Amino acid sequence: MRWLVFGTYEAQRHPRIAVLIEGLRSAGDDVVEINAPLGLDTAARVAMLRQPWRLPLLAAKLVRCWTSLARRARRHRKPGAVDAVLVGYLGHFDVRLARLLFRRTPIVLDHLVSAAGTARDRGLTSGGPAGSGGLKARLMRTIDSGALRSADLVVVDTAEHASALPPGAADRGVVALVGAGRDWFAARPTAPAFPEADPAMAGQSTPTAPPGRRLRAIFVGLYTPLHGTITLGAALAQLADDDRIEITMVGTGQEYAECRAAAASNPRITWIDWATSAELPDLVAGHDVALGIFGTTDKALDVVPTKVFQGAAAGCAVLTSDTPPQRRVLGDAAILVPPGDPAAIAAALRRLADDPDLLRLRRAAAGRRADECFQAVAVVEPVRRRAADMAAPAHRSRPGQSAGSAARMSPTRVSP
C-alpha cells in the first residue's frame, strides 16, 4: 500500500506514530510523511483549555502548520496517488483538514487518546454521565465526535477504548497495541547479561547477580493521575530502609511535588527532570525493572501505557497495575499488582531483590512477549489489513453519507 502520514504530530514526544510508520515500512508499504509539528504537547494543549485566553495562540499555530501541510499535500491529492492517509496522534483537528483535502481517500485516525478522557484525567473537567461535566466537558466531547466523524478508520490501543467509541464510530474502530520502536529492542542487554531464564531455577538460592548488587528500577512519565505516582511515592517510602533497591524517577508533571514529598524518606532515589527520546532506551535498559502505572482513575484502568511496551522491549522486568487490558496484553510476562496499592508495589520489588533468578525469569519473559507482540510490524498489521479492505473499491465516499455509498465500502468491525 501507499500511505501518506499527515498532520502536526511530533514523533519524538509521542512515539506512537513513529511505531506505526516503522511498522508500515517494515511490512513493505510505501510511506510518505507530510508533517508540520505544532510544537505543543498534551499538557500545553490542556493548559490552553484551562486558560481560554491562550486559545488564539493555538489557532495561530494551527493555521501556520495547516498552510504548510496543504501546500505540500497538493501533488499527493491526485486520484490514485495514495491508498490511505494516516493522521498522527493528537490529530483531533488535523483529521478535519485531511478530510477536506482527501475527499475520496480513506482517512485513518490514530485516536490513541480522547480529548474528553485526557481532560478528565488531568483535572480539567469532572466525570459523570454523558452530557454532564460543564461547558469544557461538552467542548471536549464535541472535539472528539467531530474528529471521529472525519475518519474512515479509527485506531485505538485497547479493547476498552474500542468499546467506548460512540455508536457511529464503533464499526470503524480497530485495535493496535502501542508497541515499541526498534531503538528500544536494540538497547536490550545481550547475552550473557540477559540469558534465557530457567523457570525451575526461580526461588532457588544460586545467585545470578554479583553479591551486593542493588536492584535497579526506573519510572518514566508525566506524573498525571493515570500514572499513580502518589501511590508509587508511598511505596518508595516503604522501601526507605531497604538498601538493596534503588530507584530512578524520570519526568515531571501534575503530581510530581506530591510524589516526591511522599517518597522523601528514601535516600536511594535519583530524580531526573527528563531525558531525550534518544537517551531513554539506553537509560531504561540499564535498569532491572520498568515501573508502569498504578493509578485508579477510569483512564488508568483502560490503558496499557507506552512505558510498559518500551520497558519490555528493552529487556526489563515489568511491574505495573493489574487491570483488564494490562493483564490481557502482558499476561505472565509482567508482575501485576492491585491499582493504588503501595504495599503491593514495595513487596514486589523486595521479592525481586530477594531472588535474582526470579528477576532473570521475569526479564526473559518480558523480552519474549515484546519480541512476539510489541514490534512495530506486528502492531500495525490490523491497521494495514483494514485499510487495505477500504482502499480496494475504486469509488467511495465519506463515512455517514448515503446507504448506497456506504455499501460500496468493505464491511468493518472492531478487530481484537
C-alpha positions in Angstrom: 0.0 0.0 0.0 0.9 3.6 -0.5 0.5 5.7 2.7 0.6 9.4 3.4 1.2 10.1 7.0 -0.2 13.6 7.7 -0.5 16.1 10.5 1.0 18.2 13.2 2.2 15.2 15.2 5.6 15.1 17.0 7.1 11.6 16.8 9.9 12.3 19.4 7.4 13.5 22.0 4.7 10.9 21.2 6.4 7.8 19.8 3.1 6.0 18.9 3.1 7.5 15.4 6.7 6.6 14.9 5.9 3.0 15.7 3.1 2.9 13.2 5.3 4.4 10.5 8.1 1.9 11.3 5.6 -0.9 11.1 4.2 0.1 7.7 7.7 0.4 6.2 8.8 -2.8 7.7 5.8 -4.5 6.2 6.9 -3.3 2.7 4.5 -0.4 2.3 5.4 2.9 0.7 5.2 5.7 3.3 5.5 9.5 2.7 5.3 11.9 5.6 3.9 15.4 5.4 4.5 16.7 8.9 4.4 20.2 10.3 4.9 19.8 14.1 2.6 22.1 16.2 5.1 22.5 19.0 2.6 21.9 21.8 2.4 18.7 23.8 -0.7 17.3 25.5 0.0 19.3 28.7 0.3 22.6 26.8 -3.0 21.9 24.9 -4.8 21.1 28.2 -3.4 24.2 29.7 -4.9 26.3 26.9 -8.3 24.9 27.8 -7.8 25.9 31.4 -6.9 29.4 30.2 -9.1 30.1 27.2 -7.4 33.5 26.6 -4.5 31.4 25.2 -6.6 29.7 22.6 -5.8 32.3 19.9 -2.1 31.1 20.1 -3.2 27.6 19.3 -5.3 28.8 16.4 -2.4 30.9 15.0 0.0 28.0 15.3 -2.6 25.7 13.7 -3.1 28.0 10.7 0.6 28.2 10.0 1.0 24.5 10.2 -2.1 23.7 8.1 -1.0 26.2 5.4 2.3 24.2 5.1 0.5 20.9 5.2 -2.0 21.9 2.5 0.7 23.3 0.2 2.9 20.2 0.5 -0.1 17.8 0.0 -1.0 19.1 -3.4 0.7 16.5 -5.5 -0.5 13.7 -3.4 -4.1 14.6 -3.9 -4.3 13.3 -7.5 -6.5 10.3 -7.9 -4.6 7.1 -7.1 -1.6 9.0 -5.7 -2.0 7.3 -2.2 -4.1 4.5 -0.9 -4.7 5.8 2.6 -3.9 8.8 4.7 -2.8 8.2 8.3 -3.4 11.2 10.7 -0.9 11.1 13.6 -1.6 11.1 17.3 -3.3 14.2 18.7 -4.8 14.7 15.3 -8.3 15.8 16.5 -8.1 18.9 14.3 -5.7 17.6 11.7 -8.1 14.9 10.6 -10.6 17.6 9.6 -8.1 19.1 7.3 -7.2 15.7 5.9 -10.9 15.0 5.2 -11.2 18.3 3.3 -8.1 17.7 1.2 -8.5 14.0 0.5 -12.2 13.6 0.0 -12.1 10.2 -1.8 -9.2 8.6 0.0 -9.6 6.5 3.2 -8.6 8.6 6.3 -7.1 6.6 9.2 -7.1 8.5 12.5 -4.7 7.4 15.3 -7.1 8.1 18.2 -4.8 7.0 21.0 -6.4 9.4 23.5 -9.7 11.1 23.5 -9.9 14.8 24.3 -12.6 14.2 26.9 -10.7 11.4 28.7 -7.5 13.4 28.8 -9.3 16.4 30.2 -10.9 14.3 32.9 -7.6 12.6 33.8 -5.8 16.0 34.1 -8.5 17.6 36.2 -9.8 19.9 33.6 -13.3 18.6 33.7 -15.4 16.4 36.1 -16.5 12.9 35.4 -20.1 11.8 35.3 -22.6 10.6 32.8 -22.6 11.7 29.2 -23.9 15.3 28.9 -22.6 16.3 32.3 -19.3 18.0 33.3 -20.0 21.6 32.2 -19.1 23.6 29.2 -15.5 22.4 28.9 -16.5 18.7 29.1 -19.1 19.3 26.3 -16.4 21.1 24.3 -14.1 18.1 24.6 -16.8 15.7 23.6 -17.6 17.9 20.6 -13.9 17.8 19.5 -13.8 14.0 19.8 -17.0 13.5 17.9 -16.0 15.8 15.1 -12.7 14.0 14.7 -14.3 10.6 14.7 -16.9 11.7 12.0 -14.0 12.8 9.8 -12.2 9.4 9.8 -13.0 6.2 7.9 -10.9 4.1 10.3 -10.3 4.9 14.0 -7.2 3.3 15.6 -7.3 2.8 19.3 -4.9 0.9 21.6 -7.2 -1.3 23.8 -10.4 -3.2 23.5 -11.7 -1.0 26.3 -11.1 2.1 24.2 -12.7 0.4 21.2 -15.9 -0.3 23.3 -16.0 3.3 24.4 -16.3 4.6 20.8 -19.7 6.1 20.1 -22.2 4.1 18.1 -21.5 6.0 14.9 -17.8 5.2 15.1 -17.7 1.7 16.7 -17.8 -0.2 13.4 -14.9 1.9 12.2 -12.6 1.0 15.1 -9.5 -1.2 15.1 -7.3 -2.1 18.0 -3.5 -1.7 17.5 -1.2 -2.0 20.5 1.1 0.9 21.3 4.3 -1.2 20.8 7.9 0.0 20.8 10.3 1.1 18.2 13.4 -0.7 17.1 15.7 1.5 19.2 14.1 0.0 22.3 14.8 -3.5 21.2 18.4 -2.5 20.2 19.0 -1.2 23.7 18.3 -4.5 25.3 21.3 -6.1 27.1 22.8 -9.0 25.1 23.9 -12.4 26.5 25.3 -13.2 29.0 23.8 -10.1 30.7 20.3 -11.2 29.5 20.4 -15.0 29.5 17.4 -17.3 29.0 15.8 -18.0 32.3 15.0 -21.5 33.5 11.6 -21.5 35.4 12.8 -24.3 37.5 15.5 -22.0 39.0 13.1 -19.4 40.3 13.1 -19.4 44.1 16.4 -21.3 44.5 19.4 -19.8 46.2 22.0 -19.9 43.5 22.8 -16.2 42.7 22.8 -14.9 39.1 23.9 -11.3 40.0 27.0 -10.1 41.7 26.8 -10.2 45.5 25.7 -6.9 46.9 24.4 -5.6 43.6 21.3 -3.4 44.1 18.0 -4.0 42.2 17.6 -1.0 39.9 14.0 0.1 39.0 13.0 3.1 36.8 9.9 5.1 36.2 9.4 7.4 33.2 6.3 9.6 33.0 4.4 12.8 33.3 3.1 12.3 36.8 -0.6 12.5 35.9 -3.3 10.7 38.0 -3.2 8.0 35.3 0.4 7.1 36.4 -0.5 6.8 40.1 2.8 8.4 41.1 1.5 9.5 44.6 0.9 5.8 45.2 4.3 5.0 43.8 5.9 7.6 46.1 4.2 6.0 49.1 5.6 2.6 48.0 9.1 4.0 47.7 8.8 5.4 51.2 8.1 1.9 52.5 11.5 0.9 50.9 13.4 3.6 52.7 15.1 1.1 55.0 16.0 -1.4 52.2 19.4 -0.6 50.8 19.1 -3.4 48.2 16.8 -1.3 46.0 17.5 1.9 44.1 15.0 3.9 42.0 15.3 6.3 39.1 12.4 8.7 38.6 12.4 10.4 35.2 10.0 13.3 34.4 7.9 16.0 36.0 4.2 16.9 35.9 0.9 17.4 37.7 1.6 15.2 40.8 5.4 15.5 40.8 5.6 17.5 44.0 3.2 15.2 45.9 5.1 12.1 44.7 8.4 13.5 45.7 7.1 14.5 49.1 5.6 11.0 49.7 9.0 9.4 48.8 11.2 11.9 50.7 12.3 9.5 53.3 14.0 7.2 50.8 17.6 8.3 50.1 18.2 5.9 47.2 16.0 7.7 44.6 17.6 9.6 41.7 15.2 12.3 40.3 15.8 13.3 36.7 13.6 16.1 35.2 13.7 14.5 31.8 15.7 12.6 29.2 15.6 13.0 25.4 14.0 10.4 23.3 17.4 9.4 22.1 18.7 8.9 25.6 15.7 7.0 27.1 16.2 3.5 25.6 19.7 3.0 26.9 18.7 4.7 30.2 15.8 2.3 30.8 17.7 -0.7 29.6 20.4 -0.1 32.2 17.8 -1.0 34.9 16.3 -4.3 36.0 12.7 -3.2 36.4 10.5 -0.9 34.4 7.7 0.6 36.5 4.3 1.1 34.7 1.2 2.8 36.1 -0.6 2.4 39.4 -3.4 4.9 39.2 -7.1 4.2 40.0 -8.8 6.6 37.6 -11.1 5.4 34.8 -8.4 6.1 32.2 -5.8 4.2 34.3 -8.0 1.1 34.2 -8.4 1.2 30.4 -4.8 1.7 29.1 -1.6 -0.1 28.6 1.0 2.7 28.9 3.8 3.3 26.4 6.4 2.8 29.1 5.3 -0.8 29.6 5.9 -1.8 26.0 9.2 0.1 25.9 10.4 -1.4 29.2 9.7 -4.9 28.0 11.4 -4.3 24.6 14.5 -3.0 26.5 14.7 -6.3 28.5 13.5 -5.1 31.9 11.1 -6.9 34.1 7.8 -5.0 34.1 5.9 -4.1 37.3 2.5 -2.4 36.7 -1.1 -2.5 37.8 -3.4 -5.5 37.4 -6.0 -4.1 35.1 -8.0 -6.0 32.4 -6.1 -4.5 29.4 -2.7 -4.9 31.0 -3.5 -8.5 32.2 -4.7 -9.3 28.7 -1.7 -7.8 26.8 1.1 -8.8 29.3 -0.2 -12.0 30.9 2.6 -13.7 32.9 5.2 -11.5 31.2 4.7 -8.9 33.9 4.4 -8.6 37.6 0.9 -7.2 38.3 -0.2 -5.5 41.5 -3.6 -4.0 42.5 -4.0 -0.4 41.4 -3.5 2.1 44.1 -1.7 -0.3 46.5 1.7 1.0 47.6 2.3 -2.0 49.9 2.0 -4.4 46.9 4.5 -2.4 44.9 7.0 -2.4 47.7 6.5 -6.1 48.3 7.0 -6.9 44.6 10.3 -5.0 44.5 11.5 -6.7 47.6 10.7 -10.1 46.2 12.7 -9.3 43.1 15.6 -8.1 45.2 15.4 -11.3 47.3 15.5 -13.6 44.3 17.9 -12.9 41.4 16.7 -15.9 39.5 13.1 -14.8 39.7 14.3 -11.4 38.3 16.1 -13.1 35.5 13.0 -15.1 34.7 10.8 -12.1 34.6 13.2 -10.1 32.4 13.3 -13.0 29.9 9.5 -13.4 29.9 9.0 -9.7 29.2 11.6 -9.8 26.4 10.0 -12.7 24.8 6.5 -11.1 24.9 7.9 -8.0 23.3 9.6 -9.9 20.6 6.4 -11.7 19.8 3.8 -9.0 20.1 5.2 -5.5 20.5 7.4 -5.0 17.5 6.2 -2.3 15.1 5.4 -4.7 12.2 3.2 -6.8 14.4 1.5 -3.8 15.9 0.5 -2.3 12.6 -0.9 -5.4 10.9 -4.6 -5.0 12.0 -4.5 -1.4 10.6 -2.9 -2.5 7.3 -5.5 -5.2 6.9 -8.5 -3.0 7.5 -7.1 -0.1 5.4 -6.4 -2.4 2.5 -10.0 -3.5 2.6 -11.2 0.1 2.5 -8.8 1.2 -0.2 -9.8 -1.6 -2.6 -13.0 -0.1 -4.1 -12.4 2.3 -6.9 -15.1 4.7 -5.7 -16.0 5.5 -2.2 -17.4 8.4 -0.1 -17.2 9.8 3.3 -18.5 7.8 6.3 -22.0 8.6 7.3 -23.3 9.5 3.8 -25.9 7.6 1.9 -26.5 3.9 2.4 -25.7 3.4 -1.2 -22.3 5.0 -0.9 -21.6 3.1 2.4 -22.4 -0.2 0.6 -19.5 0.4 -1.7 -17.1 0.1 1.3 -16.0 -3.2 2.7 -17.7 -4.3 5.9 -15.9 -3.1 9.1 -15.6 -4.4 12.6 -13.6 -3.8 15.7 -10.6 -6.0 15.5 -9.4 -7.8 18.6 
